[in-house]
């Protein structure tokens, strides 16, 4: 299995359980790995034979910007559903990082894997 990835995608959204968090936009950082076979794309040199990471990133950005979840866990699960439904990947690993959520911590968030890893 080959992996196509996006790292450090910054998106502003409403996320959090506290009243003050519901009134502001916060930045989440998204890392995404998508499992696929790139051999056909490599042989044809054609975007139609691979995962178009620009389209995936646009879909993720649009979804996250419009979302208003309480939990990072919920946001991650829903992003995974969007990517699996639209990208053609059978497996993904997704990190959603709510940087700065805990004083003294560099990063906090979740990492999930969904789908069948070949």
N, C-alpha and C positions, 0 to 999 in steps of 0.2 A: 504494500500500500504506500502510496505517495501522499504527501501532505502539502496542501496549499494553506498559507497562513496570513493573517492580518494581526499586527501587534500595535498596541498603543493607540487604538482608536478612541478619541476623546469625544464624549457626547454629553450635552447638558440635559438633565431631566429632573423631574420631581421624584424624589426617592427618600424614604425614611418614615419612622414611626412617630416622631415628635411633631408637635404642632408647628414649631418654627420651621421644620424641614418641609412641611406641606405648603409653605408660603414662598419658597425660593427654588431656584434651579441649582442643582449640584452637578459637578462633573463626575462621570464614571469613566473608567478606562476599561476597554474591552480588548482582550486577546482571543483570537479564534484560530483554531486549527481544523481543517476539513480534509478528511481522508478520501482519496480518489486514485484512479489510475491515470497518470498523465501521458502514458506512452502514445496513445492515439493523437493527442494534441501535439506532442513532440514530433511525431512523424508527419503530421499534416501542416504544422505551424498555423493552426486555425483555432481561434478563440471559441468557436462553436463546439469543439471537442474537449473542453475543460470547464472548470468552474471559473466564472467571470468574477473575480474578487472585487472589481469596481461595483458591479451590480449588487453583490452581497453586501458590501459596505453601505451603499445607498439605502438598501432595504433595512439594514440594522439601524442606521442613523435615524431614518424616518420613524421606525417603530419605537425606538428608545426615546426620542424627543417627545413623542406624543403620549408616552406611558406615564402613569402616576401610581406606581406600586409602593407598598409599604416596605417590603423586604427585598434585599438584593437577591435572595434565593428565588423569589418569584420572578424577578426581572430576568435572571439567568435562564430559568426554565422556559420562559416565553420567548426569549431570543433564540434559544436552541430550537424551539418548535418552528419559528419563522425560517431559520436557516435550513433546517432539514426539509421543510416543505418546498422551498423555492430554489435551492442551489444544486440539487442533484447529488449531493454528498450522502453517503450512507452512515458516516460516523463523524463526530466532532468533539473537540475538547474546547471548552469555553471558560475564560476567566473574566469575571466582572469585579473590578477593583473600585471600592469607594474610598479613594485616597483621602486621608485626613479625618476619617470618621472617629478615630480613637486617638486622643492626645498621647503623644509619645510613640505611636506606631507609624512606621513608614507606609504600610499598606494594610488594608483589610478587605475581605471579599470572599468570593466563592469560586471554586473550580469544579466544573461538572463535565462528564463525558456522556454522550448519548449516541445511540445507534450501534450498528454492527461493525466492529473493527476487523478488517480482513487480515 
